Amino acid sequence: MEVIPAIDLLEGSCVRLHQGKYSEVTFFSDDPIAQALIWEEQGARMIHLVDLDGAKTGKPLNDQSIREITKAISIPIQIGGGIRSLERAEILLDYGVNRVIFGTSAIEQPELIKELASRHPQKIIVGIDAKEGKVATRGWIKESNILTKDLVKEFSNINLAAFICTDISTDGTLKGPNIQAIKEIAEITNIPVIASGGVGSLEDLIALSPLENYGVTGVIVGRALYDQKFTLEEAIISMTNSNIQDHTSKNKYLA
């Protein structure tokens, strides 16, 4: 399971929100390009970018930073936030972004997601941001009546790269991920699932590790890294060791 460090962009700076609230923002760095280089140097195999201005307003206010990050690093980038049209997705892909994340549009324009997945196979991710089992949109400002599991089922038969599942109630809290909710989503789809939200310790990462057996291929980590709860190197080592131990246990059982 990959550990994917996050860079959330707001007005050109790296920030984190508490439970998705723009009124509760913590600024960590005014140089997102330098931060991306740090994550790459520390062993990241992918970086997760979120354009918070885009998510809130739908306007591309951080494109300069996005372009500079794609030029500065050699590892893949996945990006979300305010991507609500075919044209916007293809602009980002032209910048060199590897995977584009749709959240609001998965609710409002499902046919757009299906068309993009057909035109750009394995390049489109559906981001499912949920609270109490229901999907939130517009940068988590609006709550819909659509159940998370129903949205997953709707898009499970197209050529997506992944689902990203974020539990809003845990995001930015460092209180641990909603493991049961992530497991329930992974169980109903064959598309890879990436967990997001709530990781605050190495123990939280290790607790997620068994979900790899259900198709959870990665976990996005943000605030815990910025708050120095652990380093990216420690996270990668912990997940690697956990996977080795799990594999060894299975072999003993099978023997």
PyMOL commands that set and color helices and strands:
alter all, ss='L'
color gray80, all
select helices_A, chain A and resi 32-41+52-57+63-72+86-95+104-108+110-119+148-154+179-187+202-214+223-226+232-254
alter helices_A, ss='H'
color red, helices_A
select strands_A, chain A and resi 2-10+13-18+21-29+47-51+77-80+99-102+124-131+134-137+142-147+162-167+193-196+216-221
alter strands_A, ss='S'
color yellow, strands_A
deselect
rebuild
show_as cartoon
